[in-house]
Amino acid sequence: EDEEEEEDESEEGKQERQYLLRLDRGLFTLQHIDTTLAYLIAEAIPAIEGRIKTLLHQSDVSIAEVVTVMEEFQTNIGDDKDGTSDPLKMKEVAGDLILFLKDYAAQPEQ
């Protein structure tokens, strides 16, 4: 039983190290860019929405990909293990933005 617990902890540690490595290699920046894009789209300013759509299209990136990055970001918010709270309630805000983007992506093009 102790071996299984050690193996689980080892696997969890390995996944955490892999995630931290991905953050160092640019995932952190991508998560914050995608969060910023979500905020900008939520403002519903047609010129900004149009520009974001153009940039995403030029980069061959879909709103669904932005959502995927944000879902991973939301999952890992506050994973500090030291019990610190999230004073900005970023987990909740990210969840709201994800729901908004999913609805936005489901709308027919205008």
Backbone as a ProteinNet text record, in pm:
[ID]
protein_1_A
[PRIMARY]
EDEEEEEDESEEGKQERQYLLRLDRGLFTLQHIDTTLAYLIAEAIPAIEGRIKTLLHQSDVSIAEVVTVMEEFQTNIGDDKDGTSDPLKMKEVAGDLILFLKDYAAQPEQ
[TERTIARY]
82.3	0	86.8	192.2	282.4	350.8	381.5	444.3	351.6	221.6	124.1	114.2	113.9	106.4	229.1	346.9	470.2	466.7	414.6	406.1	311	194.3	99	160.9	231	296.1	405.4	476	581.8	523.6	413.3	346.7	293	233	181.9	296.2	407.3	524.1	578.9	579.6	628.5	538.6	407	313.3	329.6	349.4	367.1	494.9	603.4	730	714.7	642.1	620.3	538.7	436.5	355.6	439.7	522.3	608	707.2	759.5	850.1	777.8	654	575.4	548.7	524	504.8	629.6	745.4	872.5	895.8	846.5	869.1	766.2	680.6	590.1	443	405.4	264.1	207	284.9	240	198.9	283.2	255	130.7	121.6	5.9	-123.1	-120	-238.9	-283.7	-188.7	-224.9	-268.3	-211.7	-256.6	-399.8	-426.8	-561.7	-663.6	-625.2	-714.9	-743.2	-641.2	-658.5	-748.9	-729.1	-816	-961.5	-982.6	-1118.7	-1182.5	-1105.7	-1156.9	-1192.1	-1105.4	-1129.6	-1252.2	-1267.1	-1384.7	-1511.7	-1503.6	-1619.7	-1665.1	-1575.3	-1613.5	-1708.1	-1717.6	-1811.2	-1792.4	-1668.2	-1637.8	-1608	-1695.6	-1683.6	-1545.4	-1480.5	-1348.7	-1245.3	-1252.5	-1158.5	-1188.7	-1316.2	-1354.6	-1305.7	-1325.1	-1283.1	-1132.5	-1058.1	-912.4	-864.6	-926.8	-890.1	-920.7	-1037	-1073.1	-971.4	-931.7	-832.9	-699.9	-653.7	-526.2	-530.8	-640.5	-654	-654.8	-728.2	-734.2	-596.1	-523.9	-389.6	-294.3	-316.4	-231.7	-285.4	-396.2	-461.2	-495.8	-553.1	-593.7	-743.3	-813	-956.8	-987.5	-1109.1	-1154.8	-1151.1	-1179.9	-1177	-1037.9	-934	-797.5	-769.7	-821.9	-808.7	-879.3	-998.1	-1073.7	-994.6	-933	-854.6	-741.4	-671.1	-561.3	-616.4	-728.4	-786.8	-840.5	-892.5	-940.8	-825.1	-711.9	-595.2	-548.6	-549.7	-512.5	-604.3	-735	-831.5	-810.2	-783.7	-761.4	-643.3	-542	-418.8	-408.4	-507.3	-505.5	-515.8	-427.7	-434.8	-388.3	-308.6	-255.6	-129.8	-124.8	-3	27.6	-66.6	-49.2	-26.3	-8.7	13.2	-116.1	-224.4	-354.2	-385.2	-307.9	-336.2	-465.8	-538.9	-664.4	-638.6	-739.5	-731.7	-809.6	-742.6	-814	-890.5	-845.5	-915.3	-1021.1	-1033.2	-1127.4	-1105.2	-978.2	-941.2	-995.4	-1006.7	-1060.6	-1204.1	-1281.3	-1420.1	-1426.7	-1342.4	-1338.6	-1300.8	-1199	-1157.5	-1272.2	-1344.2	-1459.7	-1565.7	-1593.7	-1691.8	-1645.6	-1516.8	-1463.4	-1470.6	-1443.2	-1450.1	-1592.7	-1689.3	-1830.2	-1867.6	-1823	-1850.8	-1792.4	-1665.4	-1600.2	-1668.9	-1714.5	-1784.6	-1913.9	-1988.9	-2110.7	-2077.8	-1973.2	-1929	-1892.4	-1819.8	-1775.4	-1893.9	-1999.7	-2116.4	-2208.5	-2187.3	-2271.5	-2236.4	-2339.4	-2310.3	-2235.6	-2149.6	-2075.7	-2173.9	-2138.4	-2227.3	-2169.6
-119.2	0	125.7	126.2	240.5	262.3	152.8	164.6	232.6	197.2	259.5	409	447.8	589.1	662.9	601.9	663.5	677.7	574.5	578.8	688.6	701.9	807.5	944.8	961	1088.1	1116.3	1013.4	1029.8	1072.7	1010.2	1045.6	1187.8	1223	1359	1459.9	1428.2	1516.1	1531.6	1423.1	1426.1	1515.9	1501.3	1584.5	1731.7	1757.4	1896.1	1955.8	1879.3	1927.7	1953.5	1864.4	1881	2008	2031.8	2152.7	2277.7	2276	2391.1	2416.9	2311.2	2325.2	2390.2	2346.5	2407.2	2554.8	2589.7	2730.7	2810.6	2755.6	2823	2839.2	2747.5	2750.3	2833	2904.9	2996.3	2976.6	2869.3	2847.1	2958.6	3006.3	3115.3	3236.7	3273.2	3388.9	3362.6	3243.8	3208.9	3215.4	3165.2	3169.4	3313.2	3401.1	3540.2	3614.4	3581.2	3640	3595.9	3467.6	3416.9	3477.2	3495.4	3559.8	3703.4	3773.9	3911.3	3915.2	3822	3814.8	3792.3	3704.2	3677.3	3803	3876.4	4002.4	4099.7	4111.3	4205.2	4165.8	4037.8	3991.8	4018	3997.4	4018.1	4163.7	4255.4	4396.6	4428.9	4339.2	4351.4	4481.1	4517.4	4632.4	4577.1	4604.9	4541.5	4552.2	4666.6	4682.8	4590.1	4577.8	4491	4344.3	4308.7	4171.2	4133.5	4224.1	4199.1	4179.3	4262.4	4251.3	4120.8	4082.7	3956.9	3838.5	3840.7	3732.5	3723.3	3837.8	3840.8	3782	3825.6	3775.8	3625.8	3578.1	3434.9	3356.7	3408.9	3342	3338	3448.6	3454.2	3356.1	3333	3240.9	3098.1	3079.1	2948.2	2893.3	2980.4	2945.5	2971.4	2880.5	2896.6	2939.2	2986.3	3020.2	2894.5	2778.8	2653	2626.9	2662.6	2645	2741.4	2861.5	2959	2904.3	2847.5	2789.1	2676	2591	2479	2528.1	2630.4	2686.7	2746.2	2815.5	2878.2	2775	2663.8	2558.4	2499.3	2478.2	2427.9	2530.8	2657.1	2766.3	2765.6	2756.5	2757	2637.5	2522.7	2401.8	2418.1	2489.3	2500.1	2627.1	2713.4	2834	2791.4	2843.7	2817.7	2679.5	2615.7	2483.5	2494.2	2591.9	2620.2	2519.4	2436.6	2334.5	2394.7	2525.3	2584.5	2644.5	2622.1	2664.6	2810.9	2881.1	3022.5	3037.5	3140.7	3165	3247.5	3256.5	3332.5	3462	3569.1	3691.5	3754.6	3734.4	3793.2	3699.5	3582.1	3481.2	3453.3	3444.8	3424.3	3294.2	3192.2	3064.2	3084.7	3162	3190.8	3280.7	3382.2	3473.3	3396.9	3312	3231.9	3142.3	3084.4	3000.3	3079.3	3200.5	3286.1	3320.9	3352.5	3384.9	3263.8	3146.5	3023.8	3001.8	3015.3	3000.4	3102.7	3226.4	3331.6	3295.4	3252.1	3217.9	3100.7	3003	2890.1	2935.9	3022.9	3079.5	3164.1	3242.2	3330.5	3248	3139.7	3054.4	2984.1	2960	2889.9	2980.2	3111.6	3206.3	3199.8	3212.2	3215.9	3344.5	3332.9	3452.2	3558.2	3683.6	3794	3867.9
0	0	0	81	86.4	-47.4	-116.9	-248.8	-347.8	-340.3	-429.5	-402.7	-274.4	-239.1	-290.4	-273.7	-322.7	-474.1	-541.7	-688	-732.8	-663.4	-695.5	-673.9	-560.4	-531	-632.8	-670.9	-769.8	-903.3	-942.5	-1068.5	-1061.5	-948	-929.7	-935	-870.7	-873.5	-1013.7	-1086.9	-1225.1	-1311.1	-1294.1	-1370.3	-1333.5	-1205.2	-1160.9	-1218.9	-1216.7	-1274.9	-1424.2	-1491.8	-1635.6	-1663.2	-1582	-1597.3	-1572.3	-1468.9	-1438.7	-1550.8	-1610.1	-1724.1	-1841.8	-1866.9	-1975	-1947.5	-1819.9	-1783.5	-1816.9	-1781.9	-1810.4	-1959.6	-2038.1	-2182.9	-2258.7	-2187.6	-2256.1	-2228.3	-2160	-2131.9	-2045.5	-1949.9	-1862.5	-1945.7	-2040.9	-2126.5	-2211.4	-2268.6	-2350.8	-2269.5	-2147.1	-2062.4	-2037	-2014.6	-1986.6	-2112.7	-2224	-2350.4	-2378.9	-2362.1	-2387.8	-2291.9	-2166.9	-2070.3	-2112.4	-2156.9	-2204.7	-2327	-2420.7	-2538.6	-2497.2	-2401.4	-2354.1	-2295.9	-2213.8	-2158.4	-2271.2	-2370	-2480.1	-2561.7	-2588.8	-2663.6	-2582.6	-2451.3	-2364.4	-2361.8	-2393.6	-2397.3	-2512.4	-2608.6	-2722	-2801.1	-2824.8	-2909.4	-3048.5	-3144.8	-3277.3	-3341.7	-3332.6	-3395	-3330.5	-3198.8	-3127.7	-3158.9	-3156.3	-3189.5	-3329.5	-3423.3	-3560.9	-3571.3	-3501.7	-3505.6	-3441.9	-3331.5	-3265.5	-3356.9	-3419.4	-3512.6	-3625.8	-3677.8	-3786.8	-3740.8	-3624.6	-3572.4	-3544.7	-3487.2	-3461.4	-3592.4	-3690.2	-3820.5	-3887	-3881.8	-3940.6	-3872.5	-3745.1	-3668.9	-3672.5	-3742.5	-3753.3	-3614.5	-3531.5	-3396	-3383.3	-3318.6	-3299.9	-3156.6	-3137.8	-3002.7	-2915.7	-2975	-2899.5	-2840.6	-2913.6	-2862.2	-2746.6	-2757.3	-2648.3	-2524.4	-2544.3	-2433.5	-2367.5	-2447.9	-2393.9	-2305	-2349.5	-2269.8	-2140.1	-2151.8	-2032.9	-1934.6	-1984.5	-1894.5	-1813.5	-1879	-1806.9	-1703.7	-1743.3	-1652.5	-1530.7	-1553.7	-1444.3	-1351.8	-1408.7	-1329.8	-1235.3	-1278.4	-1200.4	-1116.1	-1122	-1038.2	-892.1	-811.2	-668.4	-628.3	-709.5	-676.9	-591.2	-504.8	-429.1	-320	-284.9	-182.1	-43.1	-34.1	98	152.8	81.3	130.7	111.4	32.3	11.8	-66.1	-33.5	-102.9	-228.4	-309.4	-433.6	-412.9	-368.8	-331.9	-447.6	-569.1	-683.8	-740.3	-679.9	-728.2	-876.7	-914.2	-1054.1	-1110	-1027.3	-1072.9	-1123.2	-1045.9	-1082.5	-1206.3	-1210.2	-1325.2	-1451.5	-1441.3	-1557.3	-1602.8	-1508.1	-1543.1	-1617.6	-1571.6	-1639.1	-1780.8	-1794.7	-1927.8	-2021.4	-1968.2	-2048.4	-2098	-2008.6	-2048.7	-2154.6	-2135.3	-2233.4	-2369.5	-2371.1	-2498.2	-2567.6	-2490.4	-2549.9	-2615.8	-2547.8	-2607	-2729.3	-2717.7	-2827.7	-2950.5	-2928.9	-3040	-3106.3	-3029.1	-3081.8	-3164.6	-3152.6	-3227.9	-3375.5	-3461.1	-3605.4	-3642.1	-3742	-3789.7	-3836.5	-3810.2	-3851.3	-3967.6
[MASK]
++++++++++++++++++++++++++++++++++++++++++++++++++++++++++++++++++++++++++++++++++++++++++++++++++++++++++++++

